[in-house]
Amino acid sequence: MVNATIVIDPGHGGTGSIGQSDGNHAVSPTGVLEKDLTLILAQLVNSELHNAADAGGHDLNILMTRTTDVNLSLAQRAHVARNSNADRFLSIHMNGFDKVTRGVETYVRRAADNVNLAADLRFARNIQNAVFTAIRNLDHDTHDRGVKEAAFGVLNDISLGNTSGGHCRACLLEVEFLDVPAVDVLLNTGANANAVRRQIASSIANAIMTDLTNP
């Protein structure tokens, strides 16, 4: 049985920038906002984790940094993990670039200031592999952009409460490039969009459970 606290962070929210967190970034060709889709996916992940807890007899405390269309600073988001002594922290985002670039990528805090880099990388690879596989099974035009390092504030170890030992594994997932028309169809306007969203959420929940049960 797994006993763990998991924090799911839907990226962005609200209408303005707060503490380096902007209200929204990517927008789909049909006008779907990243902040709305990240919240939908986070809620689905929450539901899938509860299902996993019930099915496996696990004791999971699942928290979300936001449940409505509000924005929080990057530090406030991380502090949810710190204040709950979380075991895992996942921030969910959608990419946007040139309306052509495709793929799934996952980030950990850069090595220069990451107290548990190896553990974060293991967690990130579980997430990356699961989400890429789920999307690849639905759309062969996606790409595995891999696990990368960056100085994202939401992954700051001090803000997460990782002052010694690196208790909380954390990563940031960019599900796909929302500004690409094919991705918009896959996730938003296609006949199977709701099922696709749930499959992605299920893959995320399964990856979190894998990381918890095989640390």
Residue pairs with C-beta under 8 A, 6 or more apart in sequence:
1 56
1 57
1 58
1 59
2 56
2 58
2 59
2 60
2 209
2 212
2 213
3 58
3 59
3 60
4 58
4 59
4 60
4 61
4 87
4 88
4 212
5 60
5 61
5 62
5 63
5 84
5 85
5 86
5 87
5 88
6 49
6 60
6 61
6 62
6 63
6 86
6 87
6 88
6 89
6 90
6 208
7 63
7 64
7 65
7 80
7 81
7 84
7 86
7 88
7 89
7 90
8 42
8 45
8 46
8 62
8 63
8 64
8 65
8 90
8 92
9 42
9 64
9 65
9 66
9 77
9 80
9 89
9 90
9 91
9 92
9 154
10 35
10 38
10 39
10 41
10 42
10 43
10 64
10 65
10 66
10 92
11 25
11 34
11 35
11 38
11 91
11 92
11 93
11 94
11 172
12 21
12 22
12 23
12 24
12 25
12 34
12 35
12 38
12 71
12 93
13 21
13 23
13 35
13 39
13 66
13 68
13 69
13 70
13 71
13 72
14 23
14 35
14 69
14 70
14 71
15 23
15 71
16 22
16 23
16 71
17 23
17 71
18 71
18 72
18 73
18 76
19 72
19 73
19 74
19 75
19 76
19 153
20 73
20 74
20 153
21 71
21 72
21 73
21 74
21 77
21 154
22 71
23 35
23 71
24 33
24 34
24 35
25 34
25 93
25 94
25 96
26 33
26 34
26 94
26 95
26 96
26 177
26 178
26 179
27 33
27 34
27 96
27 178
27 179
28 37
28 178
28 179
28 183
28 184
28 187
28 188
29 99
29 179
29 181
29 184
30 184
30 188
30 189
32 178
32 184
32 187
32 188
34 93
34 94
34 96
34 178
35 69
36 69
37 94
37 178
37 187
37 188
38 92
38 93
38 94
39 66
39 67
39 68
39 69
40 197
41 92
41 175
41 197
41 200
41 201
41 204
42 64
42 92
43 64
43 67
44 197
44 198
44 200
44 201
44 202
45 90
45 92
45 201
45 204
45 205
45 208
46 62
46 64
47 201
48 198
48 201
48 202
48 204
48 205
48 206
49 60
49 62
49 205
49 208
49 209
50 60
50 62
51 205
52 58
52 60
52 205
52 206
52 209
53 59
53 60
53 62
56 209
58 209
61 84
63 80
63 84
63 86
65 72
65 76
65 77
65 80
66 72
74 152
74 153
74 154
74 156
74 159
75 153
75 156
75 159
77 91
77 154
78 89
78 153
78 154
78 155
78 156
78 159
78 160
78 170
79 159
80 86
81 89
81 160
81 161
81 168
81 170
82 159
82 160
82 161
82 168
83 161
85 161
85 167
85 168
86 160
86 161
86 168
87 167
87 168
87 169
87 212
88 123
88 168
88 169
88 170
88 208
88 211
88 212
89 155
89 160
89 168
89 169
89 170
89 171
90 127
90 170
90 171
90 172
90 173
90 204
90 208
91 152
91 154
91 155
91 170
91 171
91 172
91 173
92 173
92 175
92 204
93 172
93 173
93 174
93 175
94 174
94 175
94 176
94 177
94 178
95 101
95 103
95 105
95 174
95 175
95 176
95 177
95 178
95 179
96 177
96 178
96 179
97 177
97 179
98 179
99 179
99 180
99 181
100 180
101 177
101 180
102 141
102 142
102 143
102 176
102 177
102 180
102 182
102 183
103 132
103 142
103 143
103 144
103 145
103 176
103 177
104 128
104 131
104 132
104 135
104 142
104 143
104 144
104 145
104 173
104 174
104 175
104 176
105 128
105 145
105 146
105 147
105 148
105 173
105 174
106 124
106 125
106 127
106 128
106 131
106 146
106 147
106 148
106 171
106 172
106 173
106 174
107 124
107 147
107 148
107 149
107 150
107 152
107 155
107 171
107 172
107 173
107 174
108 114
108 117
108 120
108 121
108 123
108 124
108 147
108 148
108 149
108 150
108 155
108 170
108 171
108 172
109 117
109 120
109 149
109 150
109 151
109 152
109 155
109 156
109 157
109 170
110 149
110 150
110 151
111 117
111 149
113 151
113 156
113 157
114 120
114 149
114 157
114 166
115 157
115 162
115 163
115 164
115 165
115 166
116 157
116 162
116 165
116 166
116 169
119 166
119 169
119 215
120 155
120 166
120 169
120 170
120 171
121 147
122 169
122 211
123 169
123 170
123 171
123 211
124 147
124 171
125 147
126 207
126 208
126 210
126 211
127 171
127 173
127 204
127 207
127 208
127 211
128 144
128 146
128 147
128 173
129 207
130 203
130 204
130 206
130 207
130 210
131 173
131 175
131 200
131 203
131 204
131 207
132 142
132 144
133 203
134 199
134 200
134 202
134 203
135 142
135 175
135 176
135 186
135 200
136 142
136 144
138 186
138 196
138 199
139 182
139 186
141 182
142 176
145 174
147 171
150 172
152 172
153 159
154 172
155 170
155 171
155 172
157 163
157 166
160 168
160 170
161 167
161 168
162 168
162 170
169 211
173 204
175 187
175 200
176 183
176 186
176 187
177 183
178 184
178 187
185 193
186 193
186 196
187 193
187 196
187 197
190 196
